[in-house]
């Protein structure tokens, strides 16, 4: 039976992830996931697509931050590190200042501004004007595409609250690559083990502990998997190989072709109204397959 083998949180969009033993569920994703965003002087999101150097930014949170009822104090910080830079500490308590004109992909709105020190830090690191902003859940909402996840919301994630990949899929890919790649190239939230390679392509609904997730869409990949997360340097792989074995042409030949490559499955948390405490997923939790299609050509993409 499949089980959760790793959980990853990415507090700042496009910066380094954190591997954690457990994570509280929220309707917009795991707690702290993609809650912060680096923006340019126009308020537009910086991502690794245009600033691959963001992959070198490491982020740390205390283990307590992943307890269900934990609340930040005055001594709680998001700790940020990067080569050649002093350590930056950003308070976890929400800042008072709001800034308008923040945008990421299709969404625009206001966000909480983390102030001058983070702005200078990221501006110095990237060599261009930056601000660090935080999603303002009290006043803003960002809806998932209603064609795939009606009624669901995200913060600064690309499209969906959760993304899952199996270890079997990564292993199968690495078998055909000349140089193996790490799972951090693909930035999943949930890594599962104990299932066949690419079996997640077929899943339509899964249960993890008592929580039900709808598998809403195969994850179409951009250029980020081609960026070495340890060096910030892009290369041809693994995307060139994925084009040969995981493209829409190969997997879905009878569908309209969009030149996409697929690796992983996007999820929404289906039973949001689960009562009581313990809304946490842990490494080791069993993954039950509650629904599936018979072939990847039938999967939503």
N, C-alpha and C positions, 0 to 999 in steps of 0.2 A: 504493500500500500504506500502511496505517496505521502510525504510529510514535509513540513516547512523546514528547510535546512539553513536558511539565513533570512534576515530581515534588514532592509536598508532604508535609511532616512536621508534625505538631501535637503537640509534646512534652507540653504541659499541655492536658488535655481542655478544650475550649470556649474556649481562648485562641488567640492568633494563630498562623498557620502559617509555615513556612519553606519557601521554594522552593530546591531543591538540585539540582545537576547529576547526582548519583547517590545511591543509598541502598542499604545492605546489607539483604538479606532475612532475616527471622527468621520462625519459625512463627506468631508472634503479630502480625505486621505488620512494616513497616519499622522498623529500629532507631531507638529514641527515640520512636516514635509513641505518643501517649497513655500515656506511662509515668508521668506525674504527674497529680494530681487535686486540685482545691480542694474541701474539704468544709466543712460547717457544724459547729456545736458538737456535733451528734449523730453526726457522721461521715458524713452523707449528702452525696452529690455535688452540687455546684453546677454547673449548665450554663447556657448562654445562654438556654435556655427560660425560666428564672426570673431569671437575672442577665445580661441582654444586655450589661452593661458589661464583661463578661469579653472581649468581642471587641476591646476597646481595649488589652488586654495583649499586648505584643510580646515574642517570645521569640527569643533568638539562641544558636546553637551554632557552634563553630569548624568550618571546613571539614574539618579532620582527623577530627572526630567521625564523619564519614561514610565513612571508609576502613575496609575490612573488618576488619583486625586491630588497629585502634587501641584503646588502653586509656586510661582517664582517669588523670591524675596529680593531685597535690595542687593544681595550678594550673589545673585544668580546671573550667569553670563553665557552668551554664545561666544566661544573662544575661536578666533580666526587666525590662521597662520599661513604663511607662504614664503618661498625661498627669498632671502634677502630682505625680508620685512620684519619689523617688530611685531610682537603678538598684539592683536587687537581684541579687546573685550567689549562686547555689545550687551548692555543690560537686557535681560529677558522680559522685564516689565515693559509694557508698551509705552513708547514715547508719546509726548503730548502733541507734537506738531504733525499736521496733515499737509500733504502736497498734492496738488491736482495735476492732471495731464499725464498720469502714468499709463503705459500701454504695454501689453504683451500679446502678440498675435492679434486675435480678433477683439480682444477686450481692452477697454480703456476706462479709467476712473481715477479715484483718489487713493492714496496710500499713506501710511505713517512714515515720516522721514526720521531716520535714525541719527541725523545730526551731522555736524562738521567733521568729527574725528573719523568715523567710518568713510565719509565722503573723501577725505584727504587720503586715507589709507588705500582705498580702491583706485583713486585717481593716480596716486603715485605708482601703484603696482601695474596698472594697465597703461599708464602714460597718456591718459586723456581724461577729461572731466567725467566724474561718476557721482552717483548718489546711491546709498543703500536704503531701500524702502522695505516696509513690512506690510503685508496684506491687512487691511482694516476690516475684519469680519463683522464688526459692529455696524458698519455703514455701507459696506459693499458686498456684492455677490457676483459670482461668475458661473454661469450655467454651462453644464456639459451639453454638447451638441444633442438636441432633442431627437435626432434620428437614431441615436445610439443609447443615450442614457437620459431619457426624459425625467425631469424632476431632480436630477443630481447636480452637485456643484463641486467646484475645485477652487484652489487658491491660485498659485502661479505655475502649477503643472501645465504641461503642454495641452493635454486634451481630457485626461481621465484621472480619477482619484488614485487608482492603484494599477500597477503593472507587474505581471508575473512571468517568470521564465523557469524552465526546468533545467536541472543540472545535466540531464541526459541530452538536451538540445545543445547546450554549450559543449559537452564532451564530443558530440557527433560533429559539430562544426570544427572543433580543434583537431579532430582526426584528419580532416582534409586540408587544414591550413599548414603552411610550411612552418610558421611560428605561432604557437598557441596564444590566445588572448584571454584576458581575465574577464570575469563577469562584470567588472566595473565599466567596461566599454559600453554596456547595454543599459546600465542604470535602472535595474528593476527595483521594486519595493519588496517583492516576495520571490525567493528562490526555493523551488521544491525539488525533492529528490525521490527516487524510488518509482519512477515512471519511465515509460519508453520515450526516446527522443521525439520531440515535436508532438507528443500526445496532447499538449496543452492547446494545440491548434484546433482540436476537435471539441474541446469542452465548451458547453454553453452555460453551465451552472455548477458551482462547487460549494462544498461546505468546509470551513476550517473551524474546528471546535464547534460552537453552536451558531456560528455566523455564516450567512449565505451570501455568496458573491455571484453576480451575473457576469459572464464573460461576454463583453459587448462587441469586441472588435479585435481582429489581429493587429498587432502593433507594427505599423509601417515605419521603417527606420530612415533617419536622415543621415547626415555625414558624421554625426558624433561618434558612432562606433569606430570610425576610422582614426579617431584621435587617441593617441597613447596617453592615458590618464596620468602616467608618471612623468612624462616629459612635455606634454602639451603640444606634441608634434603630430601632424596628420600624415597618414600614408594611404596606400591603396587598399590595404586589407583591414578588416575582414569583408568590407563591402563588395570588393570585386568577386570574391568567392560566393558571397550571398546572392549576388546577381545571377550566378550560374545555377544555384541550387534552391534559392528561396524567393525568386521573383514572382510577380503575378503571372508572368508568361508561363513559368514552369508549374506553379501551384494551381493557378486558376485560368487555364487557357481559354475557357469558354466565356469568361467575363470580360468586360471592358478593360483594356490595358491602360494602366496609369504610370508604368515604369517604376513600380514600387517593389521594395524588398521587405519581407516580413520576418520578425524574430520576437516572439513573446506574445502575450495576450493581455489586453486591457480589461480592467474589472471595475465594477461599481459594487458597493456594499448594499445588498438588496434589502435585508431586514433591519433597516435603520432604527426602527422603533423597538428593538430588543430591550426588554425591561431589566432593571437591576444593575448591579455593578459587574465588574469583570469584563468590560468591553475591551479586551486585550488579546492580541495574537502573540503566541510565543513560538520560538524555535522548538521544533519537536512536535508541534501540533499536527494531527492527522489531516490529510486532505481527502475528502470524499467527493467522488465525481457523481454529481446528481443529474447531469444531463449532458448529452454530447451529440454531435452530428457524425455521419458515417465517413465523411471525407473532407479534406481541407477545402475542396472546391465548394462545399456547402457552407463553409464558415463565413461569418460576416467580416468584411475587410473594407 
